[in-house]
Amino acid sequence: MVLIQQRINGFIRKTDLIDGYVDFDRALRAPKNPDCFLAIYDSGDQLHPSKAGYERMAEIVPIELLR
């Protein structure tokens, strides 16, 4: 599953077919192990964010997108 996720995220990051995106995946990943969430952002199953993960996701959304 990780390989598929990485391929999809790579496509999204490089394509000019979309106007933009908010990279939640990159915001939650562990810098030394990009296949995993940073421990504080992991709910425990390496699939769903923790409360801190959802808070981090909210923090990186540019306010301009909400107007």
All heavy atoms as TSV, in Angstrom:
chain	resi	resn	atom	element	x	y	z
A	1	MET	N	N	0.816	-1.197	0.000
A	1	MET	CA	C	0.000	0.000	0.000
A	1	MET	C	C	0.856	1.256	0.000
A	1	MET	O	O	0.523	2.224	-0.638
A	1	MET	CB	C	-0.930	0.007	1.209
A	1	MET	CG	C	-1.644	1.329	1.341
A	1	MET	SD	S	-3.281	1.178	1.926
A	1	MET	CE	C	-3.399	2.710	2.776
A	2	VAL	N	N	1.972	1.226	0.709
A	2	VAL	CA	C	2.828	2.411	0.786
A	2	VAL	C	C	3.317	2.801	-0.604
A	2	VAL	O	O	3.324	3.972	-0.956
A	2	VAL	CB	C	4.008	2.182	1.757
A	2	VAL	CG1	C	4.997	3.323	1.688
A	2	VAL	CG2	C	3.485	2.018	3.177
A	3	LEU	N	N	3.700	1.824	-1.406
A	3	LEU	CA	C	4.191	2.119	-2.747
A	3	LEU	C	C	3.128	2.824	-3.578
A	3	LEU	O	O	3.416	3.812	-4.253
A	3	LEU	CB	C	4.654	0.844	-3.448
A	3	LEU	CG	C	5.178	1.026	-4.866
A	3	LEU	CD1	C	6.386	1.964	-4.877
A	3	LEU	CD2	C	5.546	-0.300	-5.471
A	4	ILE	N	N	1.903	2.345	-3.530
A	4	ILE	CA	C	0.810	2.985	-4.273
A	4	ILE	C	C	0.593	4.407	-3.773
A	4	ILE	O	O	0.472	5.344	-4.563
A	4	ILE	CB	C	-0.487	2.161	-4.174
A	4	ILE	CG1	C	-0.309	0.823	-4.887
A	4	ILE	CG2	C	-1.665	2.934	-4.749
A	4	ILE	CD1	C	-1.418	-0.167	-4.640
A	5	GLN	N	N	0.577	4.575	-2.474
A	5	GLN	CA	C	0.399	5.904	-1.885
A	5	GLN	C	C	1.526	6.835	-2.325
A	5	GLN	O	O	1.275	7.984	-2.686
A	5	GLN	CB	C	0.370	5.791	-0.365
A	5	GLN	CG	C	0.237	7.120	0.340
A	5	GLN	CD	C	0.282	6.963	1.858
A	5	GLN	OE1	O	0.329	5.855	2.380
A	5	GLN	NE2	N	0.272	8.067	2.544
A	6	GLN	N	N	2.750	6.367	-2.314
A	6	GLN	CA	C	3.883	7.186	-2.733
A	6	GLN	C	C	3.768	7.572	-4.203
A	6	GLN	O	O	4.077	8.707	-4.583
A	6	GLN	CB	C	5.201	6.450	-2.483
A	6	GLN	CG	C	5.550	6.337	-1.029
A	6	GLN	CD	C	6.771	5.460	-0.799
A	6	GLN	OE1	O	7.224	4.736	-1.686
A	6	GLN	NE2	N	7.291	5.505	0.406
A	7	ARG	N	N	3.329	6.649	-5.033
A	7	ARG	CA	C	3.168	6.946	-6.467
A	7	ARG	C	C	2.081	7.989	-6.692
A	7	ARG	O	O	2.259	8.908	-7.485
A	7	ARG	CB	C	2.867	5.665	-7.236
A	7	ARG	CG	C	4.079	4.734	-7.299
A	7	ARG	CD	C	3.801	3.478	-8.048
A	7	ARG	NE	N	3.557	3.812	-9.458
A	7	ARG	CZ	C	3.034	2.967	-10.327
A	7	ARG	NH1	N	2.700	1.751	-9.952
A	7	ARG	NH2	N	2.844	3.326	-11.571
A	8	ILE	N	N	0.974	7.847	-6.001
A	8	ILE	CA	C	-0.119	8.814	-6.151
A	8	ILE	C	C	0.319	10.186	-5.650
A	8	ILE	O	O	0.103	11.203	-6.330
A	8	ILE	CB	C	-1.384	8.336	-5.419
A	8	ILE	CG1	C	-1.950	7.101	-6.127
A	8	ILE	CG2	C	-2.420	9.453	-5.337
A	8	ILE	CD1	C	-3.025	6.378	-5.355
A	9	ASN	N	N	0.943	10.232	-4.473
A	9	ASN	CA	C	1.406	11.512	-3.942
A	9	ASN	C	C	2.458	12.139	-4.851
A	9	ASN	O	O	2.456	13.354	-5.060
A	9	ASN	CB	C	1.947	11.351	-2.525
A	9	ASN	CG	C	0.851	11.130	-1.513
A	9	ASN	OD1	O	-0.288	11.543	-1.711
A	9	ASN	ND2	N	1.173	10.472	-0.424
A	10	GLY	N	N	3.350	11.338	-5.402
A	10	GLY	CA	C	4.346	11.851	-6.350
A	10	GLY	C	C	3.697	12.462	-7.570
A	10	GLY	O	O	4.109	13.531	-8.037
A	11	PHE	N	N	2.676	11.800	-8.099
A	11	PHE	CA	C	1.949	12.337	-9.253
A	11	PHE	C	C	1.300	13.678	-8.896
A	11	PHE	O	O	1.429	14.657	-9.637
A	11	PHE	CB	C	0.876	11.345	-9.716
A	11	PHE	CG	C	-0.043	11.926	-10.745
A	11	PHE	CD1	C	0.345	12.008	-12.069
A	11	PHE	CD2	C	-1.292	12.413	-10.380
A	11	PHE	CE1	C	-0.502	12.564	-13.025
A	11	PHE	CE2	C	-2.140	12.973	-11.319
A	11	PHE	CZ	C	-1.745	13.049	-12.647
A	12	ILE	N	N	0.619	13.722	-7.762
A	12	ILE	CA	C	-0.060	14.956	-7.353
A	12	ILE	C	C	0.942	16.094	-7.179
A	12	ILE	O	O	0.692	17.224	-7.585
A	12	ILE	CB	C	-0.866	14.726	-6.057
A	12	ILE	CG1	C	-2.054	13.810	-6.338
A	12	ILE	CG2	C	-1.337	16.055	-5.456
A	12	ILE	CD1	C	-2.767	13.305	-5.100
A	13	ARG	N	N	2.077	15.799	-6.605
A	13	ARG	CA	C	3.089	16.833	-6.351
A	13	ARG	C	C	3.705	17.375	-7.636
A	13	ARG	O	O	4.176	18.502	-7.674
A	13	ARG	CB	C	4.190	16.287	-5.444
A	13	ARG	CG	C	3.729	16.050	-4.026
A	13	ARG	CD	C	4.802	15.399	-3.165
A	13	ARG	NE	N	4.300	15.169	-1.820
A	13	ARG	CZ	C	4.391	14.020	-1.168
A	13	ARG	NH1	N	4.993	12.982	-1.734
A	13	ARG	NH2	N	3.891	13.905	0.042
A	14	LYS	N	N	3.709	16.582	-8.706
A	14	LYS	CA	C	4.401	16.980	-9.935
A	14	LYS	C	C	3.483	17.402	-11.075
A	14	LYS	O	O	3.947	18.051	-12.011
A	14	LYS	CB	C	5.277	15.822	-10.415
A	14	LYS	CG	C	6.415	15.514	-9.472
A	14	LYS	CD	C	7.185	14.295	-9.916
A	14	LYS	CE	C	8.241	13.942	-8.878
A	14	LYS	NZ	N	8.849	12.653	-9.134
A	15	THR	N	N	2.225	17.045	-11.021
A	15	THR	CA	C	1.346	17.294	-12.162
A	15	THR	C	C	0.966	18.766	-12.294
A	15	THR	O	O	0.933	19.503	-11.315
A	15	THR	CB	C	0.067	16.439	-12.072
A	15	THR	OG1	O	-0.667	16.599	-13.297
A	15	THR	CG2	C	-0.815	16.872	-10.907
A	16	ASP	N	N	0.669	19.143	-13.518
A	16	ASP	CA	C	0.115	20.481	-13.752
A	16	ASP	C	C	-1.375	20.374	-14.097
A	16	ASP	O	O	-1.975	21.326	-14.571
A	16	ASP	CB	C	0.891	21.220	-14.845
A	16	ASP	CG	C	0.869	20.489	-16.183
A	16	ASP	OD1	O	0.298	19.373	-16.271
A	16	ASP	OD2	O	1.415	21.035	-17.155
A	17	LEU	N	N	-1.954	19.210	-13.817
A	17	LEU	CA	C	-3.367	18.986	-14.113
A	17	LEU	C	C	-4.298	19.514	-13.019
A	17	LEU	O	O	-5.509	19.522	-13.209
A	17	LEU	CB	C	-3.630	17.487	-14.314
A	17	LEU	CG	C	-2.891	16.848	-15.492
A	17	LEU	CD1	C	-3.123	15.343	-15.502
A	17	LEU	CD2	C	-3.346	17.479	-16.803
A	18	ILE	N	N	-3.722	19.913	-11.896
A	18	ILE	CA	C	-4.533	20.473	-10.818
A	18	ILE	C	C	-3.995	21.848	-10.456
A	18	ILE	O	O	-2.832	22.167	-10.715
A	18	ILE	CB	C	-4.550	19.552	-9.566
A	18	ILE	CG1	C	-3.137	19.316	-9.023
A	18	ILE	CG2	C	-5.241	18.237	-9.877
A	18	ILE	CD1	C	-3.073	18.525	-7.736
A	19	ASP	N	N	-4.839	22.665	-9.868
A	19	ASP	CA	C	-4.444	24.024	-9.514
A	19	ASP	C	C	-3.550	24.075	-8.283
A	19	ASP	O	O	-2.778	25.010	-8.109
A	19	ASP	CB	C	-5.680	24.892	-9.253
A	19	ASP	CG	C	-6.485	25.115	-10.522
A	19	ASP	OD1	O	-5.898	25.106	-11.615
A	19	ASP	OD2	O	-7.707	25.302	-10.415
A	20	GLY	N	N	-3.669	23.101	-7.403
A	20	GLY	CA	C	-2.871	23.081	-6.189
A	20	GLY	C	C	-3.370	22.004	-5.250
A	20	GLY	O	O	-4.337	21.310	-5.542
A	21	TYR	N	N	-2.715	21.891	-4.133
A	21	TYR	CA	C	-3.090	20.885	-3.144
A	21	TYR	C	C	-2.475	21.259	-1.808
A	21	TYR	O	O	-1.549	22.061	-1.745
A	21	TYR	CB	C	-2.621	19.490	-3.571
A	21	TYR	CG	C	-1.117	19.381	-3.674
A	21	TYR	CD1	C	-0.364	18.896	-2.612
A	21	TYR	CD2	C	-0.439	19.777	-4.827
A	21	TYR	CE1	C	1.009	18.810	-2.687
A	21	TYR	CE2	C	0.934	19.704	-4.912
A	21	TYR	CZ	C	1.654	19.219	-3.846
A	21	TYR	OH	O	3.023	19.151	-3.918
A	22	VAL	N	N	-2.989	20.678	-0.764
A	22	VAL	CA	C	-2.408	20.805	0.564
A	22	VAL	C	C	-1.793	19.444	0.874
A	22	VAL	O	O	-2.492	18.430	0.863
A	22	VAL	CB	C	-3.467	21.198	1.625
A	22	VAL	CG1	C	-2.850	21.267	3.000
A	22	VAL	CG2	C	-4.129	22.519	1.253
A	23	ASP	N	N	-0.498	19.410	1.110
A	23	ASP	CA	C	0.222	18.147	1.251
A	23	ASP	C	C	0.198	17.654	2.702
A	23	ASP	O	O	1.164	17.785	3.453
A	23	ASP	CB	C	1.659	18.320	0.764
A	23	ASP	CG	C	2.316	16.990	0.415
A	23	ASP	OD1	O	1.854	15.947	0.929
A	23	ASP	OD2	O	3.289	17.002	-0.354
A	24	PHE	N	N	-0.941	17.083	3.086
A	24	PHE	CA	C	-1.078	16.540	4.436
A	24	PHE	C	C	-0.095	15.400	4.667
A	24	PHE	O	O	0.438	15.244	5.758
A	24	PHE	CB	C	-2.500	16.047	4.685
A	24	PHE	CG	C	-3.534	17.127	4.683
A	24	PHE	CD1	C	-4.687	17.002	3.924
A	24	PHE	CD2	C	-3.388	18.278	5.446
A	24	PHE	CE1	C	-5.664	17.980	3.932
A	24	PHE	CE2	C	-4.348	19.266	5.467
A	24	PHE	CZ	C	-5.491	19.118	4.699
A	25	ASP	N	N	0.133	14.591	3.650
A	25	ASP	CA	C	1.047	13.459	3.782
A	25	ASP	C	C	2.430	13.933	4.210
A	25	ASP	O	O	3.004	13.430	5.175
A	25	ASP	CB	C	1.130	12.698	2.460
A	25	ASP	CG	C	2.059	11.506	2.540
A	25	ASP	OD1	O	1.749	10.563	3.299
A	25	ASP	OD2	O	3.095	11.517	1.857
A	26	ARG	N	N	2.955	14.912	3.526
A	26	ARG	CA	C	4.292	15.418	3.850
A	26	ARG	C	C	4.329	16.057	5.235
A	26	ARG	O	O	5.313	15.945	5.959
A	26	ARG	CB	C	4.748	16.411	2.787
A	26	ARG	CG	C	6.186	16.838	2.971
A	26	ARG	CD	C	6.729	17.573	1.780
A	26	ARG	NE	N	7.079	16.574	0.759
A	26	ARG	CZ	C	7.129	16.835	-0.535
A	26	ARG	NH1	N	6.849	18.022	-0.995
A	26	ARG	NH2	N	7.453	15.887	-1.398
A	27	ALA	N	N	3.252	16.719	5.619
A	27	ALA	CA	C	3.202	17.406	6.914
A	27	ALA	C	C	3.234	16.434	8.096
A	27	ALA	O	O	3.689	16.800	9.173
A	27	ALA	CB	C	1.949	18.266	7.001
A	28	LEU	N	N	2.769	15.205	7.886
A	28	LEU	CA	C	2.674	14.248	8.988
A	28	LEU	C	C	3.795	13.212	9.006
A	28	LEU	O	O	3.949	12.494	9.988
A	28	LEU	CB	C	1.328	13.517	8.933
A	28	LEU	CG	C	0.082	14.381	9.005
A	28	LEU	CD1	C	-1.165	13.505	8.972
A	28	LEU	CD2	C	0.076	15.273	10.219
A	29	ARG	N	N	4.570	13.140	7.964
A	29	ARG	CA	C	5.594	12.096	7.840
A	29	ARG	C	C	6.795	12.350	8.750
A	29	ARG	O	O	7.159	13.491	9.016
A	29	ARG	CB	C	6.087	11.992	6.401
A	29	ARG	CG	C	5.024	11.533	5.452
A	29	ARG	CD	C	4.727	10.076	5.656
A	29	ARG	NE	N	3.344	9.798	5.252
A	29	ARG	CZ	C	2.702	8.693	5.531
A	29	ARG	NH1	N	3.294	7.743	6.226
A	29	ARG	NH2	N	1.478	8.509	5.150
A	30	ALA	N	N	7.418	11.264	9.166
A	30	ALA	CA	C	8.650	11.327	9.961
A	30	ALA	C	C	9.810	11.656	9.024
A	30	ALA	O	O	10.002	10.951	8.031
A	30	ALA	CB	C	8.888	9.997	10.660
A	31	PRO	N	N	10.580	12.697	9.304
A	31	PRO	CA	C	11.671	13.079	8.409
A	31	PRO	C	C	12.698	11.963	8.156
A	31	PRO	O	O	13.173	11.806	7.041
A	31	PRO	CB	C	12.336	14.259	9.129
A	31	PRO	CG	C	11.313	14.776	10.067
A	31	PRO	CD	C	10.454	13.605	10.448
A	32	LYS	N	N	12.994	11.186	9.170
A	32	LYS	CA	C	13.992	10.120	9.015
A	32	LYS	C	C	13.400	8.819	8.489
A	32	LYS	O	O	14.131	7.908	8.127
A	32	LYS	CB	C	14.715	9.882	10.330
A	32	LYS	CG	C	15.573	11.062	10.734
A	32	LYS	CD	C	16.342	10.782	12.001
A	32	LYS	CE	C	17.191	11.995	12.359
A	32	LYS	NZ	N	17.958	11.806	13.565
A	33	ASN	N	N	12.079	8.718	8.463
A	33	ASN	CA	C	11.408	7.524	7.957
A	33	ASN	C	C	10.130	7.960	7.252
A	33	ASN	O	O	9.041	7.846	7.804
A	33	ASN	CB	C	11.100	6.547	9.089
A	33	ASN	CG	C	10.573	5.234	8.574
A	33	ASN	OD1	O	10.444	5.029	7.365
A	33	ASN	ND2	N	10.250	4.333	9.476
A	34	PRO	N	N	10.244	8.461	6.023
A	34	PRO	CA	C	9.094	9.044	5.335
A	34	PRO	C	C	7.982	8.060	4.981
A	34	PRO	O	O	6.939	8.473	4.504
A	34	PRO	CB	C	9.704	9.675	4.088
A	34	PRO	CG	C	11.011	9.019	3.904
A	34	PRO	CD	C	11.467	8.571	5.255
A	35	ASP	N	N	8.183	6.779	5.251
A	35	ASP	CA	C	7.111	5.805	5.042
A	35	ASP	C	C	6.142	5.773	6.220
A	35	ASP	O	O	5.131	5.083	6.172
A	35	ASP	CB	C	7.680	4.397	4.834
A	35	ASP	CG	C	8.402	4.269	3.510
A	35	ASP	OD1	O	8.167	5.097	2.609
A	35	ASP	OD2	O	9.210	3.341	3.373
A	36	CYS	N	N	6.455	6.500	7.296
A	36	CYS	CA	C	5.655	6.457	8.522
A	36	CYS	C	C	5.277	7.851	8.986
A	36	CYS	O	O	5.966	8.820	8.709
A	36	CYS	CB	C	6.454	5.797	9.644
A	36	CYS	SG	S	6.910	4.094	9.312
A	37	PHE	N	N	4.180	7.905	9.727
A	37	PHE	CA	C	3.836	9.138	10.418
A	37	PHE	C	C	4.884	9.427	11.486
A	37	PHE	O	O	5.438	8.498	12.079
A	37	PHE	CB	C	2.500	9.015	11.168
A	37	PHE	CG	C	1.272	9.052	10.314
A	37	PHE	CD1	C	0.262	8.122	10.507
A	37	PHE	CD2	C	1.077	10.026	9.361
A	37	PHE	CE1	C	-0.901	8.160	9.767
A	37	PHE	CE2	C	-0.075	10.073	8.610
A	37	PHE	CZ	C	-1.067	9.140	8.808
A	38	LEU	N	N	5.120	10.691	11.757
A	38	LEU	CA	C	5.865	11.064	12.951
A	38	LEU	C	C	5.050	10.550	14.128
A	38	LEU	O	O	3.816	10.637	14.126
A	38	LEU	CB	C	6.009	12.584	12.993
A	38	LEU	CG	C	7.003	13.186	13.964
A	38	LEU	CD1	C	8.420	12.709	13.666
A	38	LEU	CD2	C	6.946	14.697	13.884
A	39	ALA	N	N	5.691	9.989	15.135
A	39	ALA	CA	C	4.977	9.305	16.219
A	39	ALA	C	C	3.870	10.162	16.840
A	39	ALA	O	O	2.781	9.659	17.119
A	39	ALA	CB	C	5.959	8.859	17.294
A	40	ILE	N	N	4.108	11.439	17.035
A	40	ILE	CA	C	3.097	12.300	17.663
A	40	ILE	C	C	1.846	12.439	16.790
A	40	ILE	O	O	0.753	12.696	17.290
A	40	ILE	CB	C	3.677	13.684	18.004
A	40	ILE	CG1	C	2.719	14.439	18.907
A	40	ILE	CG2	C	4.012	14.474	16.749
A	40	ILE	CD1	C	3.286	15.709	19.494
A	41	TYR	N	N	1.985	12.234	15.489
A	41	TYR	CA	C	0.855	12.387	14.564
A	41	TYR	C	C	0.147	11.069	14.257
A	41	TYR	O	O	-0.825	11.039	13.514
A	41	TYR	CB	C	1.321	13.028	13.258
A	41	TYR	CG	C	1.895	14.409	13.421
A	41	TYR	CD1	C	2.959	14.830	12.648
A	41	TYR	CD2	C	1.390	15.307	14.351
A	41	TYR	CE1	C	3.493	16.108	12.784
A	41	TYR	CE2	C	1.920	16.577	14.496
A	41	TYR	CZ	C	2.968	16.967	13.705
A	41	TYR	OH	O	3.493	18.230	13.848
A	42	ASP	N	N	0.616	9.976	14.808
A	42	ASP	CA	C	0.056	8.647	14.529
A	42	ASP	C	C	-0.958	8.239	15.592
A	42	ASP	O	O	-0.689	8.335	16.785
A	42	ASP	CB	C	1.197	7.630	14.486
A	42	ASP	CG	C	0.720	6.226	14.196
A	42	ASP	OD1	O	-0.358	6.060	13.592
A	42	ASP	OD2	O	1.428	5.275	14.569
A	43	SER	N	N	-2.114	7.762	15.152
A	43	SER	CA	C	-3.141	7.294	16.089
A	43	SER	C	C	-2.787	5.935	16.679
A	43	SER	O	O	-3.417	5.483	17.625
A	43	SER	CB	C	-4.492	7.194	15.384
A	43	SER	OG	O	-4.451	6.161	14.399
A	44	GLY	N	N	-1.789	5.284	16.093
A	44	GLY	CA	C	-1.377	3.970	16.567
A	44	GLY	C	C	-1.462	2.904	15.497
A	44	GLY	O	O	-0.914	1.826	15.643
A	45	ASP	N	N	-2.132	3.213	14.384
A	45	ASP	CA	C	-2.268	2.206	13.336
A	45	ASP	C	C	-1.504	2.545	12.052
A	45	ASP	O	O	-1.609	1.836	11.061
A	45	ASP	CB	C	-3.748	1.959	13.018
A	45	ASP	CG	C	-4.453	3.165	12.406
A	45	ASP	OD1	O	-3.809	4.210	12.171
A	45	ASP	OD2	O	-5.675	3.064	12.167
A	46	GLN	N	N	-0.734	3.613	12.059
A	46	GLN	CA	C	0.020	4.066	10.889
A	46	GLN	C	C	-0.878	4.305	9.664
A	46	GLN	O	O	-0.422	4.258	8.523
A	46	GLN	CB	C	1.137	3.079	10.519
A	46	GLN	CG	C	2.376	3.234	11.342
A	46	GLN	CD	C	3.054	4.588	11.134
A	46	GLN	OE1	O	3.322	4.992	10.016
A	46	GLN	NE2	N	3.302	5.297	12.218
A	47	LEU	N	N	-2.146	4.552	9.926
A	47	LEU	CA	C	-3.081	4.818	8.835
A	47	LEU	C	C	-3.891	6.080	9.106
A	47	LEU	O	O	-4.143	6.864	8.192
A	47	LEU	CB	C	-4.016	3.618	8.653
A	47	LEU	CG	C	-5.040	3.689	7.538
A	47	LEU	CD1	C	-4.349	3.843	6.183
A	47	LEU	CD2	C	-5.923	2.458	7.540
A	48	HIS	N	N	-4.270	6.277	10.353
A	48	HIS	CA	C	-5.102	7.418	10.731
A	48	HIS	C	C	-4.324	8.369	11.627
A	48	HIS	O	O	-3.615	7.916	12.527
A	48	HIS	CB	C	-6.368	6.945	11.453
A	48	HIS	CG	C	-7.211	6.060	10.607
A	48	HIS	ND1	N	-7.102	4.679	10.660
A	48	HIS	CD2	C	-8.141	6.352	9.673
A	48	HIS	CE1	C	-7.952	4.162	9.792
A	48	HIS	NE2	N	-8.585	5.143	9.175
A	49	PRO	N	N	-4.469	9.668	11.394
A	49	PRO	CA	C	-3.772	10.634	12.255
A	49	PRO	C	C	-4.348	10.661	13.666
A	49	PRO	O	O	-5.524	10.355	13.885
A	49	PRO	CB	C	-4.024	11.978	11.570
A	49	PRO	CG	C	-4.471	11.655	10.190
A	49	PRO	CD	C	-5.138	10.313	10.266
A	50	SER	N	N	-3.511	11.057	14.585
A	50	SER	CA	C	-3.946	11.306	15.960
A	50	SER	C	C	-4.591	12.689	16.022
A	50	SER	O	O	-4.623	13.418	15.026
A	50	SER	CB	C	-2.737	11.276	16.891
A	50	SER	OG	O	-1.856	12.357	16.571
A	51	LYS	N	N	-5.063	13.071	17.197
A	51	LYS	CA	C	-5.608	14.421	17.362
A	51	LYS	C	C	-4.554	15.460	16.988
A	51	LYS	O	O	-4.854	16.425	16.283
A	51	LYS	CB	C	-6.074	14.631	18.800
A	51	LYS	CG	C	-6.667	16.006	19.028
A	51	LYS	CD	C	-7.137	16.196	20.457
A	51	LYS	CE	C	-7.649	17.629	20.612
A	51	LYS	NZ	N	-7.936	17.960	21.987
A	52	ALA	N	N	-3.318	15.244	17.417
A	52	ALA	CA	C	-2.228	16.169	17.069
A	52	ALA	C	C	-2.001	16.187	15.557
A	52	ALA	O	O	-1.677	17.229	14.982
A	52	ALA	CB	C	-0.947	15.782	17.792
A	53	GLY	N	N	-2.188	15.049	14.903
A	53	GLY	CA	C	-2.056	14.978	13.449
A	53	GLY	C	C	-3.120	15.813	12.749
A	53	GLY	O	O	-2.824	16.560	11.812
A	54	TYR	N	N	-4.351	15.694	13.214
A	54	TYR	CA	C	-5.422	16.502	12.616
A	54	TYR	C	C	-5.197	17.985	12.881
A	54	TYR	O	O	-5.463	18.825	12.019
A	54	TYR	CB	C	-6.782	16.057	13.140
A	54	TYR	CG	C	-7.251	14.767	12.510
A	54	TYR	CD1	C	-7.413	13.618	13.265
A	54	TYR	CD2	C	-7.541	14.698	11.151
A	54	TYR	CE1	C	-7.847	12.430	12.694
A	54	TYR	CE2	C	-7.968	13.529	10.561
A	54	TYR	CZ	C	-8.118	12.396	11.339
A	54	TYR	OH	O	-8.534	11.230	10.751
A	55	GLU	N	N	-4.678	18.316	14.064
A	55	GLU	CA	C	-4.365	19.717	14.360
A	55	GLU	C	C	-3.278	20.230	13.422
A	55	GLU	O	O	-3.356	21.350	12.921
A	55	GLU	CB	C	-3.955	19.873	15.822
A	55	GLU	CG	C	-5.118	19.693	16.782
A	55	GLU	CD	C	-4.706	19.610	18.241
A	55	GLU	OE1	O	-3.485	19.585	18.538
A	55	GLU	OE2	O	-5.604	19.569	19.094
A	56	ARG	N	N	-2.258	19.408	13.165
A	56	ARG	CA	C	-1.184	19.789	12.239
A	56	ARG	C	C	-1.746	19.999	10.836
A	56	ARG	O	O	-1.360	20.936	10.132
A	56	ARG	CB	C	-0.090	18.718	12.237
A	56	ARG	CG	C	1.008	18.975	11.255
A	56	ARG	CD	C	1.846	20.170	11.658
A	56	ARG	NE	N	2.886	20.379	10.671
A	56	ARG	CZ	C	3.176	21.562	10.151
A	56	ARG	NH1	N	2.573	22.639	10.557
A	56	ARG	NH2	N	4.119	21.659	9.246
A	57	MET	N	N	-2.647	19.126	10.419
A	57	MET	CA	C	-3.264	19.269	9.108
A	57	MET	C	C	-4.001	20.600	9.002
A	57	MET	O	O	-3.892	21.305	7.990
A	57	MET	CB	C	-4.199	18.091	8.837
A	57	MET	CG	C	-3.474	16.774	8.662
A	57	MET	SD	S	-4.537	15.322	8.775
A	57	MET	CE	C	-5.549	15.511	7.327
A	58	ALA	N	N	-4.724	20.963	10.030
A	58	ALA	CA	C	-5.445	22.241	10.029
A	58	ALA	C	C	-4.477	23.417	9.970
A	58	ALA	O	O	-4.754	24.418	9.292
A	58	ALA	CB	C	-6.330	22.341	11.264
A	59	GLU	N	N	-3.352	23.299	10.656
A	59	GLU	CA	C	-2.367	24.384	10.696
A	59	GLU	C	C	-1.782	24.707	9.331
A	59	GLU	O	O	-1.428	25.856	9.067
A	59	GLU	CB	C	-1.206	24.031	11.635
A	59	GLU	CG	C	-1.567	24.020	13.088
A	59	GLU	CD	C	-0.449	23.439	13.956
A	59	GLU	OE1	O	0.611	23.026	13.421
A	59	GLU	OE2	O	-0.647	23.385	15.178
A	60	ILE	N	N	-1.639	23.715	8.469
A	60	ILE	CA	C	-0.958	23.962	7.197
A	60	ILE	C	C	-1.891	24.414	6.079
A	60	ILE	O	O	-1.421	24.766	5.008
A	60	ILE	CB	C	-0.129	22.752	6.737
A	60	ILE	CG1	C	-1.014	21.586	6.316
A	60	ILE	CG2	C	0.875	22.348	7.803
A	60	ILE	CD1	C	-0.273	20.535	5.508
A	61	VAL	N	N	-3.185	24.424	6.318
A	61	VAL	CA	C	-4.122	24.894	5.286
A	61	VAL	C	C	-4.021	26.415	5.196
A	61	VAL	O	O	-4.254	27.112	6.182
A	61	VAL	CB	C	-5.579	24.478	5.605
A	61	VAL	CG1	C	-6.536	25.066	4.589
A	61	VAL	CG2	C	-5.705	22.964	5.659
A	62	PRO	N	N	-3.659	26.930	4.028
A	62	PRO	CA	C	-3.581	28.382	3.880
A	62	PRO	C	C	-4.958	29.025	4.095
A	62	PRO	O	O	-5.953	28.581	3.525
A	62	PRO	CB	C	-3.111	28.593	2.442
A	62	PRO	CG	C	-2.488	27.284	2.047
A	62	PRO	CD	C	-3.234	26.232	2.826
A	63	ILE	N	N	-4.995	30.047	4.903
A	63	ILE	CA	C	-6.259	30.706	5.233
A	63	ILE	C	C	-6.976	31.208	3.980
A	63	ILE	O	O	-8.201	31.248	3.929
A	63	ILE	CB	C	-6.045	31.852	6.270
A	63	ILE	CG1	C	-7.361	32.316	6.851
A	63	ILE	CG2	C	-5.290	33.001	5.656
A	63	ILE	CD1	C	-8.015	31.333	7.770
A	64	GLU	N	N	-6.224	31.543	2.954
A	64	GLU	CA	C	-6.815	32.032	1.695
A	64	GLU	C	C	-7.741	30.996	1.049
A	64	GLU	O	O	-8.667	31.354	0.336
A	64	GLU	CB	C	-5.716	32.433	0.698
A	64	GLU	CG	C	-4.841	33.564	1.159
A	64	GLU	CD	C	-3.763	33.138	2.157
A	64	GLU	OE1	O	-3.375	31.937	2.160
A	64	GLU	OE2	O	-3.338	34.001	2.932
A	65	LEU	N	N	-7.478	29.725	1.291
A	65	LEU	CA	C	-8.325	28.680	0.715
A	65	LEU	C	C	-9.694	28.618	1.389
A	65	LEU	O	O	-10.626	28.032	0.835
A	65	LEU	CB	C	-7.653	27.309	0.847
A	65	LEU	CG	C	-6.409	27.084	0.009
A	65	LEU	CD1	C	-5.871	25.674	0.262
A	65	LEU	CD2	C	-6.696	27.282	-1.465
A	66	LEU	N	N	-9.800	29.190	2.541
A	66	LEU	CA	C	-11.052	29.126	3.301
A	66	LEU	C	C	-11.931	30.355	3.101
A	66	LEU	O	O	-13.017	30.430	3.641
A	66	LEU	CB	C	-10.744	28.938	4.799
A	66	LEU	CG	C	-9.882	27.711	5.126
A	66	LEU	CD1	C	-9.557	27.691	6.611
A	66	LEU	CD2	C	-10.577	26.422	4.698
A	67	ARG	N	N	-11.460	31.282	2.352
A	67	ARG	CA	C	-12.227	32.520	2.105
A	67	ARG	C	C	-13.033	32.431	0.852
A	67	ARG	O	O	-12.791	31.805	-0.069
A	67	ARG	CB	C	-11.300	33.719	2.059
A	67	ARG	CG	C	-10.675	33.935	3.391
A	67	ARG	CD	C	-9.855	35.159	3.420
A	67	ARG	NE	N	-9.324	35.265	4.792
A	67	ARG	CZ	C	-8.343	36.019	5.139
A	67	ARG	NH1	N	-7.761	36.780	4.269
A	67	ARG	NH2	N	-7.929	36.052	6.368
